[in-house]
Amino acid sequence: MINIGIIGCGHWGSNHIRVFSMSGRAKVRICCDSNQDRLKALRKIYPDLITTSDYTKVINDKNIDAIIVATPTAAHYRLVKSALLSGKHVLCEKPLTIKKRESEELTLLARKKLRNLMVGYVFLYNNGIVSLKDYIKNKELGRIQYLHFARTNLGPIRDDVDVIYDLASHDISIASFILGAWPRGVSASAGFFLRKKIADTAFITLYFPDNILVNILVSWLDPKKVRRITCVGDKKMAIWDDLNTSEPIRIFNKGVAKEAFYSDYGEFHLLPKEGEVISPLVKLTEPLKKQNLYFLDCIDKRKKPFTDAVFGHKITEILEAAQLSIKNKGCIQKIG
């Protein structure tokens, strides 16, 4: 059994407690939160769970093998660093840090301490996203031309980070994962409609190798909850819709074809190509459960997770570059 400590018992922290407690492979021994009512509620569900409002008691507990950091983003760097220095494996909710120099330091520290530092980009453990990656990898959509991401809702509105760090971090990770590459540049613009210093809406463009464009819309200020990816290839197109549980992926045999003859000298006619729509079977499982079991596997087998500190650092680098682009009125910022 792997002994787990949890720091931060809000929505994600409490779900981590549930998933690890039901895994049969780990025991959540202690958890920490500043909200006493939340801790009281958790003790009713898990009578053997030790609770505290002092995070150092979790970090310094010699019986703990791994620590889950599920706090507001601003605290990640300090808590993850302390956990690594105490010799613990760490699973940190996304994004790893706000600043890339901090994530770089944590990457080096995890390597020095020979401990796993994994970042919780939970959508990469979604079977629909994994299937979409396979379609792209196997060239079933042809050459990828562009991806469009939409992640919107009316709230929840955060105070610790803006909408880019909160929501776009997911989509940047998904785009890099399914394309198997990192963007070379980013441009972004943002709206500050609710507060002057925290963006609540953003439009982001990522420039990937092979001239693939990725556009991301994220907003806390939208009348409808949307989690959707449109993937356009030169042979077929695909849509992933996280809110469509019966058909999360649809493959469209559509595209634009050139006529076999010239209408004018040197000019092809472009014709829309219509075809069937296929909804492949996607077995639905809880991504958080899949992610956390993978984390336990990495500890048991002493293997490096694919969403490791290096992965987390790269996402933070892109997020920071997007912020710089906003300050420079949408100018493209090089990455790497």
GIBELGI-V505867 format. One record per run of one state. SS is the DSSP state (A for helix, B for strand, O for the rest). FROM is the first residue (numbers start at 1). TO is the last residue. If there is no record, write none. Layout:
((SS:FROM:TO) (SS:FROM:TO))
This chain:
((O:1:1) (B:2:7) (O:8:10) (A:11:21) (O:22:25) (B:26:32) (O:33:35) (A:36:45) (O:46:49) (B:50:52) (O:53:54) (A:55:59) (O:60:65) (B:66:69) (O:70:72) (A:73:85) (O:86:88) (B:89:93) (O:94:99) (A:100:113) (O:114:116) (B:117:120) (O:121:121) (A:122:125) (O:126:126) (A:127:137) (O:138:143) (B:144:154) (O:155:162) (A:163:179) (O:180:184) (B:185:191) (O:192:200) (B:201:208) (A:209:211) (B:212:219) (O:220:220) (B:221:233) (O:234:236) (B:237:241) (O:242:248) (B:249:252) (O:253:254) (B:255:264) (O:265:266) (B:267:273) (O:274:276) (B:277:278) (O:279:286) (A:287:301) (O:302:307) (B:308:308) (A:309:327) (O:328:332) (B:333:334) (O:335:336))
